[in-house]
C-alpha cells in the first residue's frame, strides 16, 4: 500500500543560507605545522653571505701587455665586504694623536713657565738694581775737521759737519750700593741717518758701539742722576771725486743724564754724551785731495731719550 507523501508546512531554505549554515557548522580548520626536517635542503637552509673572501690572483702573461691590447687586473680582487683599514693607517692615526697630545702638553708647560717667570720677575724687579734692556733715539751732530798739509796752500784746515737722527739699543746692569749710590755698566749699539755733502766730498757716519760705566746718585726713591763714560768705536766713510775711504776709529765718550722710574720694572731717561774719535789718514784720501798729507778727526754730540726694562 503506498504511503502518503508528507509535506512540511515550512518554506524551503534558500541555497545561500544553506551554504552559510553548512559552513558554520563545520569545525574551524587548524593551521598545519610544517616540519622543516622533511623539507629539501635548499629550502630549509639559507646560504649565508660569504665574508671576506680573496679572489684568486690572476696570472699575467708577459705577452699580454698594453701593446697587445689585452689588460690584465693588476692584483687580487677583494669581494664581499669593505676592505679593512690597513695597519699602516692605524699606526698613522695613533702617531698623529700622540703628537697632538705631546704638542698640547708642551704648549701648556711653556705657557705655565712663562706666566711663572713673568710673575717672579715682576715681583723681583727693583728700580735701578739688576739687569736691564732698552731702546734709545734722538739728535746727533757730527763735526769733521780736516787738516791738509802740502800742496799750494801749505797747511790748511777745513770742516764738514751735519746733524741727523740716531737710534739704537742698550743692555746694562746696575747695582744699588745703598739708598744713595748706584754703580753700573752698559753696552750699546747705535746707527744714524747722517750723510753730509760739501762740494765733491761726502761724509757718511755709520754704526757705533761701545762699553760705558756709569755712577749715579738717587735724588729720590725713583729718580737717578748719573754720569757715564767709556770706550766707543765708530765707522766712517768718506768719498772725494768718486774715491771712497772707510775706516773704524776708536774714541772716548763722556756724558750724563737723569733716569726716572715709572714702575718697578720700567724707567725712562734723557742724557747727553760727547764722543771724540781718534784721527786717521789715508793715501787714497791724499791722492783724492791732491795734498801731501790729509788727516781727519770726528767729534760727535748726542742728546738721546731712552726707555729701559728691568728683569
C-alpha positions in Angstrom: 0.0 0.0 0.0 1.6 3.3 -1.0 2.4 5.6 1.8 1.1 9.1 1.7 3.5 11.9 0.8 4.3 14.1 3.8 4.7 17.7 3.1 6.0 20.2 5.5 4.3 23.4 6.2 7.7 25.3 6.4 9.0 27.1 3.4 12.2 25.7 1.8 15.5 27.4 2.8 17.4 29.4 0.2 20.6 27.9 -1.1 22.9 30.7 0.1 21.6 30.4 3.7 22.0 26.7 3.5 25.6 27.1 2.4 26.3 29.5 5.2 24.8 27.3 7.8 26.6 24.3 6.4 29.9 26.2 6.6 29.3 27.5 10.1 28.5 24.0 11.3 32.0 22.8 10.4 34.7 22.9 13.0 37.5 25.5 12.4 40.4 24.4 10.4 43.6 24.1 12.3 46.8 25.6 10.8 49.2 22.9 9.6 52.6 22.9 11.2 55.4 22.4 8.8 58.3 20.3 9.9 61.4 21.7 8.3 63.2 18.4 8.8 61.2 17.0 6.0 61.8 19.9 3.6 64.5 19.8 0.9 67.9 21.0 1.9 67.8 24.0 -0.5 64.6 25.3 1.2 65.5 24.5 4.8 68.9 26.1 4.9 69.6 29.6 3.6 73.1 30.0 2.5 74.8 32.8 4.5 76.5 35.7 2.8 80.2 35.0 2.3 82.5 37.1 4.4 85.9 38.5 3.4 87.0 36.3 0.6 90.0 37.0 -1.5 89.7 36.1 -5.1 92.5 34.3 -7.0 95.4 36.4 -8.1 95.3 36.4 -11.9 98.4 35.4 -13.7 99.7 38.0 -16.1 101.2 36.7 -19.2 104.2 38.7 -20.4 102.9 38.6 -23.9 99.5 40.1 -22.9 100.5 43.7 -22.2 99.2 47.1 -23.2 100.8 46.7 -26.6 98.8 43.6 -27.3 95.5 45.3 -26.4 94.6 43.0 -23.5 94.9 44.3 -20.0 95.1 42.0 -17.0 94.0 43.0 -13.5 96.9 44.5 -11.5 96.4 42.3 -8.5 94.0 40.4 -6.2 90.3 41.4 -6.2 88.5 41.8 -2.9 84.9 40.7 -2.8 82.1 40.6 -0.3 82.6 43.4 2.3 84.7 46.6 2.5 88.5 46.2 2.8 89.5 46.6 6.5 91.8 49.5 7.4 95.5 48.8 6.9 97.8 48.5 9.9 99.9 51.4 8.5 96.8 53.7 8.5 96.0 52.7 12.1 99.6 53.4 13.2 99.4 56.8 11.4 96.3 57.8 13.3 97.8 56.7 16.6 101.0 58.6 16.0 99.1 61.7 14.9 97.0 61.6 18.1 100.2 61.1 20.2 101.9 64.1 18.5 98.9 66.3 19.1 98.8 65.3 22.8 102.6 66.0 23.2 102.2 69.4 21.4 99.3 70.3 23.8 101.4 69.3 26.8 104.4 71.3 25.7 102.3 74.4 24.9 100.7 74.2 28.4 104.1 73.8 30.0 105.5 76.7 28.1 102.5 78.9 29.0 102.8 78.0 32.7 106.5 78.6 32.8 106.2 81.9 31.1 103.5 83.1 33.5 105.6 81.9 36.4 108.7 83.7 35.1 106.9 86.9 34.4 105.2 86.9 37.8 108.5 86.1 39.5 110.5 88.8 37.6 107.8 91.4 38.1 107.8 90.8 41.8 111.6 90.7 42.0 112.2 93.9 39.8 113.6 96.9 41.7 114.3 100.4 40.4 118.0 101.0 39.5 119.0 97.5 40.6 119.7 94.5 38.4 119.9 93.8 34.6 118.0 95.8 32.1 117.5 96.2 28.3 116.2 99.2 26.4 116.0 101.3 23.3 117.1 104.9 22.6 116.8 107.6 19.9 117.5 111.3 19.5 119.6 114.0 17.9 123.2 113.5 16.8 125.7 116.0 15.4 129.0 115.1 13.7 131.8 117.6 13.3 134.5 116.6 10.9 137.8 118.5 10.9 140.3 118.0 8.1 144.0 119.1 8.3 145.7 119.3 4.9 149.5 119.6 4.6 151.4 120.4 1.4 150.1 121.5 -1.9 149.7 125.1 -3.0 148.3 126.5 0.3 150.8 124.8 2.7 148.9 123.7 5.8 145.2 124.4 5.9 142.1 123.3 7.8 138.6 122.6 6.7 135.3 121.5 8.5 132.3 119.5 7.4 129.5 118.9 9.8 125.9 117.8 9.9 123.1 116.7 12.1 120.9 113.5 11.9 118.6 111.2 13.8 120.3 108.5 15.9 118.7 105.2 17.1 119.9 102.1 18.9 119.6 99.7 21.8 121.4 99.2 25.1 121.9 96.4 27.6 123.2 97.0 31.1 123.4 96.1 34.8 123.0 98.3 37.8 124.0 97.6 41.4 122.5 99.7 44.2 125.2 100.1 46.8 122.8 101.7 49.4 119.9 104.1 49.4 122.0 106.8 47.8 124.5 105.4 45.3 124.3 103.2 42.2 127.1 101.8 40.1 126.6 100.1 36.7 127.9 99.2 33.3 126.2 99.4 29.8 126.9 98.2 26.3 125.2 99.9 23.4 124.8 99.8 19.6 123.5 102.7 17.6 123.1 103.9 14.0 122.2 107.2 12.3 120.9 108.8 9.2 123.8 111.2 8.8 125.1 111.9 5.3 126.8 115.2 4.8 127.8 116.7 1.4 130.2 119.6 0.8 131.1 120.2 -2.8 132.6 116.9 -4.2 133.2 115.5 -0.8 130.7 113.2 1.1 130.8 112.0 4.7 128.7 109.1 6.0 128.6 108.3 9.7 127.8 104.6 10.2 127.2 102.4 13.2 128.7 103.0 16.6 129.2 100.6 19.5 130.7 100.9 22.9 131.0 99.9 26.6 130.4 102.5 29.2 130.5 102.7 33.0 128.1 104.9 35.0 127.7 106.1 38.6 124.7 107.8 40.0 123.1 109.4 43.0 119.5 108.8 44.0 117.7 112.2 44.2 114.6 110.3 45.4 113.3 106.7 45.6 112.6 106.7 41.8 115.0 109.4 40.4 118.6 108.8 39.5 121.1 111.4 38.4 124.2 109.8 36.8 127.4 110.3 34.9 128.8 107.9 32.4 131.9 107.4 30.2 133.9 104.8 28.5 135.1 103.4 25.1 133.3 103.8 21.8 134.1 102.7 18.3 132.6 104.3 15.2 132.7 103.6 11.4 133.0 106.4 8.9 133.0 106.7 5.1 134.5 109.4 3.0 134.2 109.9 -0.7 136.1 112.6 -2.8 135.8 112.8 -6.6 134.5 109.2 -6.7 137.2 107.8 -4.5 135.8 106.2 -1.3 137.6 105.5 2.0 136.0 103.7 5.0 137.6 103.3 8.4 136.8 102.2 12.0 138.1 104.6 14.7 138.2 104.2 18.5 137.5 107.0 20.8 136.3 108.0 24.3 132.8 109.1 25.3 131.7 111.1 28.3 128.2 112.3 29.4 125.4 112.2 31.9 121.7 112.2 32.4 118.6 111.7 34.5 116.6 108.5 34.7 113.1 108.3 36.2 111.4 105.0 37.3 107.9 104.8 36.0 107.2 101.4 37.6 109.5 98.9 39.4 110.4 97.4 36.0 110.2 100.3 33.5 112.1 103.6 33.5 112.7 106.5 31.1 115.8 108.6 30.7 117.3 111.5 28.9 121.1 112.0 28.5 123.8 114.0 26.7 127.0 112.4 25.6 130.1 113.8 23.8 132.5 111.5 21.9 135.9 112.2 20.4 137.3 109.7 17.9 140.9 109.3 17.0 142.2 111.0 13.8 143.1 109.0 10.7 144.8 109.4 7.4 144.8 107.5 4.1 146.9 107.6 1.0 143.8 107.3 -1.1 142.4 110.4 0.6 145.7 112.2 0.0 145.5 111.5 -3.7 141.9 112.5 -3.9 142.6 115.9 -2.2 145.9 116.3 -4.1 147.9 117.0 -1.0 150.9 115.5 0.7 149.0 114.5 3.9 145.4 114.7 4.8 144.2 114.0 8.4 140.6 113.8 9.6 139.1 113.8 13.1 135.4 113.3 14.1 133.8 114.8 17.2 130.2 113.6 18.0 127.5 115.1 20.2 124.3 113.3 21.2 121.1 114.1 23.1 119.2 110.8 23.5 115.9 109.7 25.1 115.6 106.0 26.1 113.3 103.5 27.8 114.7 100.6 29.9 113.0 97.4 31.1 114.5 95.7 34.2 114.2 92.0 34.8 
